[in-house]
Amino acid sequence: MHNETPFARAGTAAAWLGLLALAGCATDTLDRAPPAPDRPWHPATLANGEIVAGAASAPAPADGPRGYVLPSNSTVASLPSAPSVDPAHVYDLPELIDLAAASSPDTRIAWNDARNAALAAGIARSTFLPQIAATALGGYKTGHADDLSGRFDTSDTTLSGGVALVSLQWLLFDFGQRAARVEAADQATVIANIQFTAAHQRLIHDVSLAFYAYSAARARVSTTEQSLKDAQDVEAAAEDRFRHGIGTTIEVAQARQATAQNRLASVEAMGQRDDAYVDLLLAMGLPPLMKIAVADASGHPLSRDMVAPVGAFITAALARRPDVLAAYAAERASAANVKAARAEFKPKVFVSGNGAVATGQLDWAAAPAADGFPSSLNLSNRRFGATIMGGVTIPLFDGGRRRDALAQARLGRENAGLALDRVKNEAVRQIVLADNALRTSLSTYEAAGALLKASQITYDAALAAYRQGVGSSTDILTAEQRLLAARDAVTNAYSTSLSAAATLALATGSLGAAPR
């Protein structure tokens, strides 16, 4: 046996050192985690504050512990871009919905999902076409031989060469397996498109409800301001009675207390209005600090014509609701998956071929397989070669994999059918509840309107009597409180009725534009 050369010994030592270094890397990553469960994590950061991924934790800041507060990353310290709006224009509900459709991340995500599904369907169709690949290989071979008998000298051999290869694989017939997979992919595209439509319906619904809530909040500001003015009128009447010797200091104090309470209610209503405005912007997918003039919702009429017998439109609603249609498409896709699983038991007919050109002194017994292409044989001792083959593959035994896959596909189809029934039942429940909510809110609005008329008459009469020195302070203060409650009831009932109408339209799958 010949002695190992110094170069070989050095290579062996380097290999061992490399293995030891790789073994140590498995535990070195622990220094990236927090040092203890009760101590803050101080990440390594770049100049802009961005956390360095894969870096060890940094020591605590020199100016003292930062606690459990992350470093500021200036790269993300910016608000999303806002669409351009006309500051002088007052936007009504349809215009707000149009802005939301162009700005909402949810609808954009749903659009991208639909495009991804369409691309997946294209990938499924591509399996009907042949696959062609070009491969280029280069090789270098060196050898050293020692004559153990001592009769001949040692010899060194050095060879090099290259080969260019074009391969083709084409599955010709598979008993409908690819067609079933294409059908499943097409149904997935339908589902994604339905979900895109559903995302827009939800957006219209959310923006509508936020618009009605904001309008109601603004109306409450008006009612509280009016109630504050009424309270100030009562306070002025109490002070006038006191000056004429027919009132008491208690009446004046009670009137002032009522004024203060109404002023507090007015301030709270303004805060609720500002919160409702932010909620409207968020529902539209706009930055919360954006300023836009919003129209009032008081122009929407309410009537009993907004409702119809619920049984008259349930079947029509089920036929167009996005969740029902998506569940039906999912059932169709699961049926296609069963077909594809059955086809796994059938033979497959294919054709394959390759052509190669070799250069140099190397003998190529085979080109290695790559990207789904089998190895190409019989390239040695030829400068040019071509092969074409056709064949049939018949699955004989796979340990029950195909049987279990078929059972899974059948269970998936059964579950899809059950899911469709469940979605239908839930849809009917939502429709009935939405219809009940609309009927109740319309009745409440009518009753609140009658209550407001009666409360206004009572208050006006009580105030007139109080000014004439006939009524008591208790009567006028009670009438004032009931008038404020009646105004709030009308405002709430009006907003609730509009919201209920939008919810019913969503439940029936007919909310394709701004509610009218």
Phi, psi and omega in degrees: 000135182282157181285149179286133183287158176300325179296319178294319179296320179295321178295320179296316179298319179296322179297316179296318178298321177297318179297319178297321179295319179294322179296325180288336182295336184295330181258345182294336184289351178296337180286358175275344182273165175304147185291333183200160181292342181244020178234142183294156175266128179244097184284156171285138185230159173275183182297328180273004180092358180291135181287132181278116179287137177084001181266155177290155178299145181272158175292165180299148180302147182292333182273017177114164182293136178275345183075202183269057176235126182283155177292152181279128177256108183294342181294325183261003182277063179208150179275151175300151180293143181251147177290156179282133179231158177272113183294340181269352183265140177261117187271126175271183186298313178302322180290324177295321179294322177297318176298319181294320180297330180273347188242339188291129175295330183297315180290327178292320177296317178297324177296315178297322177297320178295321178292321177298319178296321178295321177294322178297322176296323176294323177297319179297321179291332182294344179291346176281346183262157178290156175254127182235133180221147175248136182230137175239128181235143174228144183220157178219131183227131177226148181213155179225129182235136175249136177272109183293335181282343180082004183275337182235160177281161174293158181225145175243139180234134178226123180231152175213160180181176180209162179213139173249132191225136172241125183241149179225135173228132182215116175274117187271321187211133181218025178057040172083010181294312179295322178298322179293321179292325175295318178299317178297319179293323177296319178295324176296325175295319177299316180299315180296321178292323176297317179293329173297315177296319179297323178298321178290322177297318178296322178297314178301318180295314183295317179294321179297313180297319178293324178295315179293323179294320179293318178298320178294322178295320177293323178294325178293326175299317180295318181292322178290326176293321177294320178294325176296320177296319177298318180296323178293325175296318179295319179298318178297321178294322179294318179293324178294318177298321181293322180294329180270007174078014179249001178242174181237164177294332178294318178298317178297317180296319179295321179294319178295322177298317178297322177296316180296320179296319179290327176294319176297317178297324179293318179296317179296322178296323177295319177296320177294325176296316179296321178295319179295327177294318177296319178298323178295317178297319180294321177297330179275351184079025181257157177300139184296340181267003182288144179251127180210139179277128185245135180287167179269149181268006186291347181279356180279119180282151177241137178203167178291347178291350181284348182242155178216164177305127188297327180293342184283342185232009181292313182296320177295324179293318179297329183286345183232000178293135182299320183292325178291314180296322178294319178294324177294317178296325177294324177294319177297319179295321179293326175295322177293325177296326176295318177299316180296322179292323177295323183293342178297339180276351186263160177292166177229135180254131185220166172222143179217158179195164176205156173226140186219148173233122183249148177226159176091194185258351184288145171263125182257105177285328181194151170265136184295151178292148180204134172055046176085355180266135178289166178294148180259127188259170170060050176259349185287150175062023178225140172272336177213137178206151179218141180221139174224134183223149173232150182195175178230131174252134181236116179290130181251311183208133178220023178072019179089009182297313181294321179299315180291324178296321177294320178297320177296318180296321178294320176296322177298321178293319178297316179295324179296321177294318177295322179296323178296317178297319180295319179296321179296315179297319178294324179296316179298319179299315180296321180295314181297315180296319179294321177295317178297319180296321179293315179298317181294318182293324177294319177296320178296321180295318178297316180293322179294324177297317177295320178296321180295317179299313180295320181293323179294317179297316180298317181294314181300318180293319181294321179293319179297317179294321182294321178294330180275000179080016182263311183281171180258162178294328179297319181296315184289322179293321177295317179297322179294316180296320180290328177293318177297318179296322179292320177297317178296322180297318178295316180299314181294318181294322179295312180296318180296323180294316178296318179295319180295322177296318178294321179293321177295320177297321177294318182295330180269000179074018183253010182273082181256354180207184180298136179300141180252000000 
